[in-house]
Amino acid sequence: MQPVRSRLLSIVVIIGIRIAEAAPLGLPPVPVPADSPPTDAKVALGAKLFRDKRFSNTGEVSCSTCHAPEKAFTDSPLQTSEGIHHVAGTRNAPTLANAVYSKRLFWDGRSSTFEDQARHPFVNPVEMGLRDYAPIIDVVRSDPEYVVMFRDAFGIEAAAVGMTEVTQAIASFERTLVFGDSPFDRWYFGGEKQAIGEAAQRGFKVFMEDGRCVSCHTIEQNTALFTDNRFHNIGVGISRIQNDLPRLAPELLLAKARGVNIDKAVLRSGKTAEFGRFALSDTLDDLGAFKTPTLRNVALTAPYMHDGSLETLRDVIELYDNGGVTDKADRVSEYVSGGIRPLHLTEQQITDLIEFLESLTSPQFAGLVPKTAAP
């Protein structure tokens, strides 16, 4: 099979969503790993693995459970994702749309590749709940359809299939989830003057100037990822554990020194889940810092933030407008990143900024109705 060309003009239909294989307007070329170039066979195999619920302890959860294409590859409107037995985790599911451009994956950046990321949910106790990867290998080596698909994708027989091939296939599929060509892209990069309305155009001015959103949700000359791929403490969650930090931080460092798995040591507790990047870096500047998410298709992925604690785009804007707190009367955490300070936006500016954010929806998702966060 020939590698999928980065500028291929055809469109493939996968799990009910039309996915362009070429980088659309507003996005750079898709990064392709040298050791695992994508092919049509790998992508098709990865799409099947992505939907397979047999890879969970209960047979009820797949990758697509938390990253559903009909929900812009999230599980909106859930505040935090639900795994086996409908147990709620501690993190809101980030979209996989355009995640191919992320330098690090997960909210705390613990994985640097899709291949590594794909391994975690299978054995996370509150996600898919497997003890190890043996059940996955048993399925893919014995299922006749998988036997043929792995042979086509990797040129190997069933007995040779391992997790390397499983994760490479899933990653190949996930790298096709590239969505641009939004009304904003057509207006800003395509020169279509009427692609967005006057309110959204005013909102873009707020985004670039008084709102200072572009500082982290970056826009380049010819492309816009709407993320700096860095980690920031913007005040969400950290206030809930501030009094416990003198006890919790040393406990975490001790657990890591003993070799305790980070997924288990951090994510199973609502308090330690607020450590953010610090849990990986051990650097105090990373305490409570989480990855800057892309803003593309953001109108469809409520609720927001790593913990799903903000229900609407207005809630998010008001957090920033208040300088890192949801209520102006609250005290700002001493750990909040230095760039977070009150904005003093007007009501009109807030409304216009929401209009701009809604213009970042790609045409593949245009028919989706924004969900209201669950109570």
URSULSUL-V82262 format. One record per residue. N is the residue number from 1. RES is the residue in three letters. NEAR is the number of other ideal C-beta (glycine too) atoms within 10 Angstrom. D_FIRST is the distance of its C-alpha to the first C-alpha in whole Angstrom. Layout:
BEGIN
N_RES_NEAR_D_FIRST / N_RES_NEAR_D_FIRST
END
This chain:
BEGIN
1_MET_13_0 / 2_GLN_8_4 / 3_PRO_12_7 / 4_VAL_22_9 / 5_ARG_11_12 / 6_SER_13_15 / 7_ARG_9_17 / 8_LEU_13_15 / 9_LEU_8_18 / 10_SER_10_16 / 11_ILE_12_18 / 12_VAL_16_16 / 13_VAL_8_19 / 14_ILE_19_19 / 15_ILE_14_22 / 16_GLY_8_24 / 17_ILE_18_23 / 18_ARG_12_22 / 19_ILE_19_20 / 20_ALA_21_19 / 21_GLU_21_16 / 22_ALA_16_18 / 23_ALA_18_21 / 24_PRO_17_24 / 25_LEU_16_28 / 26_GLY_26_29 / 27_LEU_24_26 / 28_PRO_14_25 / 29_PRO_11_21 / 30_VAL_19_19 / 31_PRO_11_19 / 32_VAL_14_16 / 33_PRO_14_17 / 34_ALA_5_16 / 35_ASP_6_15 / 36_SER_20_13 / 37_PRO_14_11 / 38_PRO_25_10 / 39_THR_18_6 / 40_ASP_18_7 / 41_ALA_21_7 / 42_LYS_28_9 / 43_VAL_22_12 / 44_ALA_18_12 / 45_LEU_27_13 / 46_GLY_28_15 / 47_ALA_23_17 / 48_LYS_19_18 / 49_LEU_23_19 / 50_PHE_22_21 / 51_ARG_17_23 / 52_ASP_19_24 / 53_LYS_14_28 / 54_ARG_13_28 / 55_PHE_22_27 / 56_SER_22_31 / 57_ASN_18_34 / 58_THR_12_35 / 59_GLY_11_32 / 60_GLU_14_33 / 61_VAL_23_31 / 62_SER_19_27 / 63_CYS_26_26 / 64_SER_19_26 / 65_THR_20_30 / 66_CYS_25_31 / 67_HIS_23_28 / 68_ALA_20_28 / 69_PRO_23_26 / 70_GLU_13_30 / 71_LYS_20_32 / 72_ALA_27_30 / 73_PHE_27_28 / 74_THR_25_31 / 75_ASP_21_34 / 76_SER_25_36 / 77_PRO_17_39 / 78_LEU_19_40 / 79_GLN_23_41 / 80_THR_22_39 / 81_SER_23_37 / 82_GLU_18_37 / 83_GLY_23_36 / 84_ILE_19_37 / 85_HIS_11_40 / 86_HIS_9_40 / 87_VAL_12_41 / 88_ALA_14_41 / 89_GLY_22_40 / 90_THR_21_41 / 91_ARG_21_38 / 92_ASN_26_37 / 93_ALA_22_33 / 94_PRO_22_32 / 95_THR_22_29 / 96_LEU_25_26 / 97_ALA_26_25 / 98_ASN_23_25 / 99_ALA_19_25 / 100_VAL_18_22 / 101_TYR_19_25 / 102_SER_24_27 / 103_LYS_12_28 / 104_ARG_18_29 / 105_LEU_21_29 / 106_PHE_19_31 / 107_TRP_23_35 / 108_ASP_25_36 / 109_GLY_22_33 / 110_ARG_18_33 / 111_SER_16_29 / 112_SER_12_27 / 113_THR_15_23 / 114_PHE_23_22 / 115_GLU_21_21 / 116_ASP_14_24 / 117_GLN_21_26 / 118_ALA_24_24 / 119_ARG_16_26 / 120_HIS_18_29 / 121_PRO_24_30 / 122_PHE_23_29 / 123_VAL_18_32 / 124_ASN_19_34 / 125_PRO_18_37 / 126_VAL_20_38 / 127_GLU_25_34 / 128_MET_25_32 / 129_GLY_18_35 / 130_LEU_18_33 / 131_ARG_10_35 / 132_ASP_10_31 / 133_TYR_16_28 / 134_ALA_10_28 / 135_PRO_16_28 / 136_ILE_24_25 / 137_ILE_16_24 / 138_ASP_11_26 / 139_VAL_15_24 / 140_VAL_26_20 / 141_ARG_16_21 / 142_SER_10_23 / 143_ASP_16_22 / 144_PRO_8_20 / 145_GLU_10_18 / 146_TYR_21_17 / 147_VAL_16_17 / 148_VAL_13_14 / 149_MET_20_12 / 150_PHE_24_12 / 151_ARG_15_11 / 152_ASP_15_8 / 153_ALA_24_8 / 154_PHE_20_9 / 155_GLY_10_10 / 156_ILE_12_13 / 157_GLU_11_16 / 158_ALA_16_18 / 159_ALA_8_21 / 160_ALA_12_19 / 161_VAL_21_18 / 162_GLY_14_20 / 163_MET_17_21 / 164_THR_11_19 / 165_GLU_20_16 / 166_VAL_25_18 / 167_THR_23_19 / 168_GLN_24_15 / 169_ALA_32_14 / 170_ILE_24_17 / 171_ALA_21_17 / 172_SER_27_14 / 173_PHE_27_15 / 174_GLU_25_19 / 175_ARG_24_18 / 176_THR_20_17 / 177_LEU_23_21 / 178_VAL_22_22 / 179_PHE_25_25 / 180_GLY_25_27 / 181_ASP_18_29 / 182_SER_26_32 / 183_PRO_22_36 / 184_PHE_31_36 / 185_ASP_23_33 / 186_ARG_20_34 / 187_TRP_19_38 / 188_TYR_19_38 / 189_PHE_20_34 / 190_GLY_14_34 / 191_GLY_8_38 / 192_GLU_12_39 / 193_LYS_9_42 / 194_GLN_8_43 / 195_ALA_18_39 / 196_ILE_23_41 / 197_GLY_15_45 / 198_GLU_9_48 / 199_ALA_17_48 / 200_ALA_22_44 / 201_GLN_18_45 / 202_ARG_17_48 / 203_GLY_27_46 / 204_PHE_24_44 / 205_LYS_14_47 / 206_VAL_24_48 / 207_PHE_23_45 / 208_MET_14_45 / 209_GLU_11_49 / 210_ASP_15_51 / 211_GLY_23_48 / 212_ARG_16_47 / 213_CYS_23_43 / 214_VAL_15_41 / 215_SER_12_42 / 216_CYS_19_40 / 217_HIS_22_38 / 218_THR_16_37 / 219_ILE_18_36 / 220_GLU_9_35 / 221_GLN_6_36 / 222_ASN_10_32 / 223_THR_18_31 / 224_ALA_24_32 / 225_LEU_21_31 / 226_PHE_25_34 / 227_THR_19_34 / 228_ASP_15_35 / 229_ASN_15_33 / 230_ARG_15_37 / 231_PHE_23_39 / 232_HIS_21_42 / 233_ASN_25_45 / 234_ILE_23_46 / 235_GLY_23_49 / 236_VAL_25_47 / 237_GLY_23_48 / 238_ILE_23_49 / 239_SER_20_53 / 240_ARG_15_52 / 241_ILE_22_52 / 242_GLN_16_54 / 243_ASN_9_57 / 244_ASP_13_55 / 245_LEU_18_53 / 246_PRO_8_56 / 247_ARG_11_55 / 248_LEU_16_52 / 249_ALA_18_50 / 250_PRO_10_52 / 251_GLU_12_51 / 252_LEU_20_47 / 253_LEU_13_47 / 254_LEU_11_49 / 255_ALA_17_46 / 256_LYS_16_44 / 257_ALA_8_46 / 258_ARG_8_46 / 259_GLY_7_42 / 260_VAL_13_42 / 261_ASN_14_38 / 262_ILE_17_38 / 263_ASP_17_37 / 264_LYS_14_40 / 265_ALA_19_42 / 266_VAL_24_42 / 267_LEU_25_40 / 268_ARG_14_42 / 269_SER_15_45 / 270_GLY_15_46 / 271_LYS_15_48 / 272_THR_20_46 / 273_ALA_21_43 / 274_GLU_27_45 / 275_PHE_28_44 / 276_GLY_26_41 / 277_ARG_24_40 / 278_PHE_24_43 / 279_ALA_24_42 / 280_LEU_18_39 / 281_SER_16_41 / 282_ASP_13_44 / 283_THR_11_45 / 284_LEU_10_48 / 285_ASP_13_47 / 286_ASP_21_44 / 287_LEU_23_46 / 288_GLY_27_45 / 289_ALA_26_42 / 290_PHE_26_39 / 291_LYS_23_36 / 292_THR_20_37 / 293_PRO_21_34 / 294_THR_23_33 / 295_LEU_21_35 / 296_ARG_30_32 / 297_ASN_25_33 / 298_VAL_21_36 / 299_ALA_20_38 / 300_LEU_23_36 / 301_THR_27_36 / 302_ALA_23_39 / 303_PRO_23_41 / 304_TYR_22_40 / 305_MET_20_41 / 306_HIS_24_39 / 307_ASP_20_42 / 308_GLY_25_42 / 309_SER_18_45 / 310_LEU_21_45 / 311_GLU_17_45 / 312_THR_16_45 / 313_LEU_20_44 / 314_ARG_14_48 / 315_ASP_16_48 / 316_VAL_22_46 / 317_ILE_22_47 / 318_GLU_18_51 / 319_LEU_21_50 / 320_TYR_19_49 / 321_ASP_21_52 / 322_ASN_20_54 / 323_GLY_17_53 / 324_GLY_24_51 / 325_VAL_20_53 / 326_THR_16_53 / 327_ASP_9_56 / 328_LYS_10_59 / 329_ALA_7_61 / 330_ASP_13_59 / 331_ARG_10_59 / 332_VAL_16_56 / 333_SER_21_54 / 334_GLU_10_55 / 335_TYR_21_51 / 336_VAL_21_50 / 337_SER_17_48 / 338_GLY_8_50 / 339_GLY_11_49 / 340_ILE_21_50 / 341_ARG_14_53 / 342_PRO_13_55 / 343_LEU_18_53 / 344_HIS_10_56 / 345_LEU_18_54 / 346_THR_11_56 / 347_GLU_7_55 / 348_GLN_12_54 / 349_GLN_21_52 / 350_ILE_19_50 / 351_THR_16_50 / 352_ASP_24_48 / 353_LEU_28_46 / 354_ILE_20_45 / 355_GLU_21_44 / 356_PHE_25_42 / 357_LEU_25_40 / 358_GLU_21_39 / 359_SER_23_38 / 360_LEU_24_35 / 361_THR_21_33 / 362_SER_25_30 / 363_PRO_15_30 / 364_GLN_21_27 / 365_PHE_21_30 / 366_ALA_11_33 / 367_GLY_7_34 / 368_LEU_17_35 / 369_VAL_6_38 / 370_PRO_16_39 / 371_LYS_17_40 / 372_THR_12_43 / 373_ALA_18_43 / 374_ALA_13_45 / 375_PRO_6_48
END
